[in-house]
Amino acid sequence: MSLEKKYPFIASWIIDGEIHLGQIESWQPFGMVADHGGIVWETDEDLGSLDALFDAMELAIGRWCQQHGIELVDRAGNVIPFSAEY
């Protein structure tokens, strides 16, 4: 499965926002999501794996967009529906 299909909010966010990935203390995956106003989300716990980091980031971007009335779209221009079940 492609990244765009599995993580549509992440794929859309990188067009106009920022996503930072790295590690803390040489082993803990770290992620941060930002827009022109600053940090929207960042890890505050050990998620254990890169898969868990991407899952948490996808959910966080979806929730943030929903809370702020923002609709992200895919490459085809379709609005990405939010589901808290990512």
RAKAHU-V556950 format. One record per helix or strand. SS is the DSSP state (~ for helix, > for strand). FROM is the first residue (numbers start at 1). LEN is the number of residues. Records with the same first field share a line. If there is no record, write none. Layout:
# RAKAHU-V556950
SS: FROM-LEN ; FROM-LEN
This chain:
# RAKAHU-V556950
~: 3-4 ; 8-9 ; 50-18
>: 18-7 ; 28-8 ; 38-5 ; 73-1 ; 79-1
